[in-house]
Amino acid sequence: RVFTYREPGEPVVLQGQGGAVSTLAFSPDKRTLAVGYDDGRVCLWDIASASVEWEEHSSRAPARMVAFTPSGRLLSIPRGPVVEIWNLDRRRRVARLLGHDGAVLTLVYGLDGRLLLTASNDGTARLWDVAQQRALRVLDDHPGPVTAATLDPEARLLLTTSGPYLSIWRVSDAELTARLAFCGTESLVTPGEGGHGV
C-alpha cells in the first residue's frame, strides 16, 4: 500500500504479484516504485495506475536491494557479489560490475549518478565509475563485513561501517582518515593511517 501525506485518502494498493517483498525504492520523480521479492523478481510499479510496467526475473536469488540513479534512467540490482545495472528506457541490462567476493549488502549513487558506492560482506567497499564499469577505489581495511556505506554530497568523503566501527575515507586517494569505535554508550575516535582523529 502506498500512502501520501499531502493528499489524505485511500492508499494506492499494489497487489497480485505474490511472494514476500524484500526491498523497495521510489524513483526520483516518485512516479515509479521498484519492488524486489524473495523469489528474485524485481518489478517496477506505476503508482498512478497501480500496475506493473516492467518485471525482471533472470535470477532466483532474493532481491535484497535496488537503487535508482538520480536521473531515474538506471536501476542497480545486487545479485550476490555482482551488481547489475539496467537501462529503464531500453529495458535491458547494460552493465555487470564484477569485483566483490561476497554478497553486496548496500549500494548508493553519488548525486550526479556517475559514481556508485557498494559495500559487501567480503569486507570491502568499492567506488565505481558507472560509465566505465570499473572500480576507482577499493577500501579493504575493515574488520569484517561492510554493512553500510554512503558518500558525502560533494563526493569528497565516504563513510563505511563494519562491526562496531565507523570509518571515514578520503575519496581522492582512498586514505582512511579516521575510525570511530562505538563501545556501549561511549565512542573512541582513532586516527587513520595518515591523518588525525576528528
N, C-alpha and C positions, 0 to 999 in steps of 0.2 A: 504494500500500500504506500502511495506517495501522497504526503500531505503538504500543503502550502500555508505558511503563516500569514501571507499577505492577502489571500483570498479564502477565508474560512469557509468550510462547507464539506461536502462529501469528498473523501480521498479518491484518487485515481487508483483503481485496483488492477494490478498486473497478475494475471493468472493463466493457468493452462499449460505450464511448461513442465511441472513435476520436478522432482529432485530437490535436494537441500541446497539453499543458497549459501555460498561460501564467501562472496565478496561483492561489493557494489561500488560504482563510481559514476558521478554525473559528468557529462561533457561540459566544457567551459561555458557553453551557451544555455545550459540547464534544460535543453530540449530532449536530450537522449540520456538514458540510463544504461550503463554497461553492467550486466549481472553475470557473475561466474558461479558455476554449480559444482557440486561434489562429483558429478559424473564426468567432468571435464569440459562441458559445454560453456561457451560464452555467448550471451545474447545481447543485442542492442535493442532496447525498447524505446519506441517513440512515445513520449509522455502524453502528447496531445491525443493520440488515437488509442493509447494503451495496447499497442500491438508490437510484435517483434518485427523489426525491419531487416535484421541480419543475424545469422547464427553461425558460429564457428565450432566445429565438433571433431577436429582432427586428432584430439588426444583424449584418453580416458582418465588421465591424471587430474585430480581435483584442481580447479582454477582458484587459487588462493588469493590472487591479487590481479588487478587490472589498473592501468593508468593511461589517461589521455595526455597528449601533448597540449600545451596552452592554446594552440590553434584549433584543436579538436579534430585534426585531419588524420592523426596517427593514434593507434591504440597498442599498448605494450601488454603482453601476457607472459608471465614467467611459466615455463614448463619444466619443472625440476631445475637443473643448473642452466638451462637455456632461456633466453628472453626472445620471444617472437614479437616482431613489430609488424602491424597490419596497417595498410593504407585504406582508410574507410571510404575514400572517394571511389577507388577502384575495386574495393572489396577483395583485396588479395594481400598475401604476406609479402613484405618487401625486404625483410632482414631477419637474421637469426644471430644474436650476439652470443658468442662462444667464449668461454674462459673460466667460468666458475666450475669448481669440482663438487659442489654441493648445491642443494636447493636454494634458489633465490627467495629470500624472506621479505624483502621490501624493495621498492623502487620509486624514484621521484625524478621528475623532469626539472631542469632549470627554467627560468621564466621565459627565455626565448625559444625553448624547445630543442636547442642544439645539443645540450648535454643531458645525459641520463645517468643517474647515480643508482647503483644496485648494491645490495648487501646480501650476504649469503651465510649459510651455516658452515661453509668451508673456512670461516674465519677471516674472510677478506671482504672489502668493499671495492668497487670498481667504478671509475668515472669514464663514461663512454662518449665518444664523438658519434652522434647518431647517423649523420650523413656518411661518414667514412666507415662506420660499423667496426670501430676499433677502440680498445681501452686506452685512454690517455694516461690514467693513473691507476695503480693498484696499491691499495692500502692493506698491508698484511700483518701489521703489528697489533694483533688482537689476541686476548687470552682464550677465546672460544668463538662460537657463532656470533656473527654480527646481526643483531636483531632489529636494528632501526638505523636509519641514516637520513640526513637532509642537507641541502645546500642553502647557504645564505642567499638573499635576493640578488646580490652582485656577483655571485659565484667566485668569491674570494676565499671563503672558508667553507668547510663542510664538517659535519658532526656525525659521529658513529657511536653506537652503544654496543657493548659486549660484556655480559655478566654484570658486575656492579660498576663498570667503568663507562664514563662518557669521554670520548676522545675528540679533540679539536685539531683539525688538519688544515694546512695551507694548500690551496688548490694549485698554485703556480709551480710548486716543486714537491708536492705530496709530503711535506715535512710535518711531523707530529709536533704541535706547539704546546699542547697541554693535555693532561689527563686527570679527570676528576674521579675519585673513588668514593662511592657512597657506602657508608657503614651505619646502618640504622638511621638515626636522625642527623648524623654528622656527615660532613663531606671533607675530603682531603684533596687539595689541588697539587699535583706534581708537575714539574716542568717536562717538556718534551725533549727530544734529543738535542735540539739546537736552540731552545727558547727558554723562557722563564715562565713560572707559574702565573696564572691570571686570577 
